[in-house]
């Protein structure tokens, strides 16, 4: 079984260490080993947060990272967060648990029998759909 590490964002201290390492002329690999992350993490950090002239400001990088965290919920989107944002109750099924999805999976299967993937549902009238299903039977 392959175990994946949980991703953690860099701290402001790690970003400051990257800044100091760049000022000293250290390689990305050296900086990564000093702050305890992979070299690819340092590379991504520099690519994501460089300024217009290609420089790196640890403070600006940290501010932008915190803004991205707030703006893009990503894996942090919980039913509670979505319920709060939509002001409506929300239920998430567990991954790979089709039995929790009930009739929607069956409905999707039936729709795909008559309208292939990539087909456009918008603009189809009820009569057209009923005619297509009658032909298929």
N, C-alpha and C positions, 0 to 999 in steps of 0.2 A: 504494500500500500504506500503510495506516494504522499508524503506529508508536505503541505505547503506552509510556508511561513506567513503569518499575518502581516500585511503591509502596515507600516507605521510611517507617518510623515516625519520629515526632519524637524528637529527642534531649532529654536533660534540660536542656541549655543552651537549646534552642528553647522548651521549656516554661517555663523561668525567664524568658525574654524575653517570652513571652505574659503571664505574671504581672505583670512590670514594666510592660508596655504597658497592661494593664488598670488598674493602680494609677495610671498617668499620665493615664488617660482617653483613650487612643488608640483609634481605631476598629479593627475587626478587619482591615479592608483595609490600614491603615497597619502594623499589627503583622505581617501576612502579608508585606508587601513588605520589612520590616526583617529578617525571619528567612529569607526566600527560599522561601516556600511559597505555595500558592494561598490566597485568602481562605476557600474552602470547607474547607480543612484546618484552619484556625484555628477556624472555626465548629463543625466536627465535634469537634474537641478539647474545646471548651468544653461542648458538649452532652453528650459522653460522660463527662466527668470533673468535672462540677459537684457540689458537695456539697448537703446537704439544704436549705441556705439560699440556694442559687444562686451561692455563691462558688466561687472556683477556687484550689486549692492545687497548685502545680507539683510538689511532692514527692509528694503523694498521687496526683496524676495519673500521674506516672512509675511509681510502685509498681504502680498498677492496670494500666497498660499492660504492664508486665513480667509481671504475673500472667496477663493475658489471653494474652500470647505463649506462656507455658508451658502454659496450660490448653487453648487452642485451636490445634492444629497448623496448620489451614488449608492453605495451599499448601506448607507445610514438611513435610508428611507424606510421607516418602520410604519406599521399600520397606524400607530398613534400619531406620528408626524403627518402622514397623509390625511388622516381623519381631521386633524387640526387645520391643515391647509385647505381642504375641500369643504370643511364644516359638514361632513357626512360620514356615517360609519363605513368602515372599509374592512374587508376580511382578506387575508392572504393565505393561500394554500401552501403547504410545504412543497419544496421542489420534488419533482418526480412522483407526485401523489395524485394521480389522475382520479382516484376514487373520491377525493375531496372536491373535485371540480363539478361533479354532478352533471346536470343536463346540458351545460354550455358546451362541454366536449362533444356530446352526442349531436347537438345542434350544429356545431361547426363541421362535424363529419358529414351530416346530411346536406348542408349547404355546399360543401366541396364536391359532392356527387354530381351536382347540377351546374355549378359555376366553378370552373377550374381556378387554381391559384393564379393570381395576376389578373383575373377577370375583375371588371369594375362593377360594383354593386350600385353605385350612385347612378341614378337615372333609370333604373329598372322599376317598372311598375309592378304592383301585385299581380295584375293580369298576366304580364310577361312571365313572371316567376311561376305562376300556376300553370301556364301553358307549357313552359319548359319541363316542369315536373310531370305533367300529364303525358308528354311525349316520351319521357324517359321510362315511364311505367309501361 
